[in-house]
Amino acid sequence: MLFEESDLIKDTKKKSQVIEKINKLIFLTESKLKDTEKELRAKQEEEEERRRLQDIFRNF
């Protein structure tokens, strides 16, 4: 545990810092998730296009 709950109750500055760090972590995690999802969608689209082209060339 990084901080004791009783310390946070008593020390509002420390409490604010912890909340700020948690919020920053949440923001960065959500940002990374969005980037990862975007990359995944792009790879899926590339794979679908590759399969579509393979099907076209197979039919010749």
N, C-alpha and C positions, 0 to 999 in steps of 0.2 A: 504494500500500500504506500502510495506516495505521500499522502497527508492524512493525519488523524482528523476525523470529523470534528472533534471538539476544537482543534486548532482553527479550522475553517470558520466555525461559528464565532469564535472570539476575534479572529483577525480578518476583517473585511477586505483588506488589501490583498491578502493571500487568497481569499475566496474569489475575488475578482480575477486574479491572475490565473487561477485554476480554471475558472469558467471560460476565460478568454482562450486558454490553451486547448480546452476541450472543443470549443467552437471552431478554432483554427483546424484542429485535427478532423473534425466533422467536415468542414469545408474542403480540405485537401483530399479527404477520402472520397467525397462525392465527386470532386473534380476528376480524380483518377478513374473512378468508376465510369464517368461519362466518356472520358478518353478511350478507355478500354472497350466500352460498348460501341463507340464509333469505329474503332479499329476492327472489331469483330464483324460489324455490319459490312464494312468495306471488303473484308476477306470473304465473307459469304457471297457478296455480290460478284466478286472476282471469280469465285468457284462456280457460281451459277452461269456466268458468262462463258467460262472455260468449258463447262459441260454442254452448254448450248452449241458452242462452236464444234465440239467433238461430235455431237449428234449430226450437225450439218455435214461435216466432212465424212462421217461414216456412211451417209446415204449416197455419196457419190461413187 
